[in-house]
Each structure stands twice: as C-alpha cells, then as structure tokens.
Amino acid sequence: MSVNKVILIGNVGREPNVRYYDRDQAVATLTLATTERGYTLPNGTQVPDRTEWHNLVFWRGLAKTVEKYVHKGDKLYIEGNIRSRSYDDQNGVRRTVVEIYVDNMEMLSRQQQSMQQPATQPTAQFAQQSTTDEQVPF
C-alpha cells in the first residue's frame, strides 16, 4: 500500500492561468507559497524565514471555480497528490517539473469570504473528484 497525499496552506503567488480544452473543460495552474517562520537559536543566531513555491494544477469544475474566485495573494487550503513530468527545453536540456494535482480546495482569505457569503456561514469549500490520469499540454 502506498499513499500520495499533500496538504498545504499558503498564499497564491500569481493570478491563475486558465485554459479550456475539449468541450468547455478547463485546467488552471497557479503557484502557492508556503513559509516556515524564522526563529532565533539559543546562541542568538537568526534563522530566516524559508519560503517554498508549489505548482498547483486544477481540473474541470474546480478550475472554473479558481478562475472566478482565486486571485494573487489569496490564502488557500489545498489537498491533492504529487506528480512529476519531464520535458526538453528550447536548448534541449531535460527539465523536470513537480506539480500538485489538487482534489480539494478551501478559500481562507477573509476578503473572499465576505464577498461570497454572509459572515455567519462557514468558509466555502470546493471539491472535485480526482482525474489525474489526464494530460493537457501546457
């Protein structure tokens, strides 16, 4: 048995890139930044913040939701799985890209909540069934 599960909470680094294919089906990509806060060691040494950037891929209805509601700077909770793919760049150099194929997303930004729903309701949550066997050229 093996498990490929990723859970991240972070901030959107750029506006989503949404593309349509096959009869109104969508795929959206964006970057998400997660940051480990810095700290001070007992001897006074400062350890700075460390930010990791993650490439996220959303499919179908979830991609359309991202297109409508997600913007640069928004805070997201996501669940998905890790995938890697390789390609040859313009100079013939082999490159590998690691991506998170998102199955579930929750929008955590306060401004998004207030724009979408009354404050008495819980945060909007959007889910999509995993269809990670699809490949769309980027």
Buried (B, 14 or more C-beta within 10 A) or exposed (E): EEEEEBEBEBBBBEEBEBBEEEEEBBBBBBBBBEEEEEEEEEEEEEEEEEEEEBBBBBBBBBBBBBBEBBBEEBBBBBBBBEBEEEEEEEEEEEEEEEBBBBBBBBBBBEEBBEEEEEEEEEBBEBBBEBEBEEEBEE
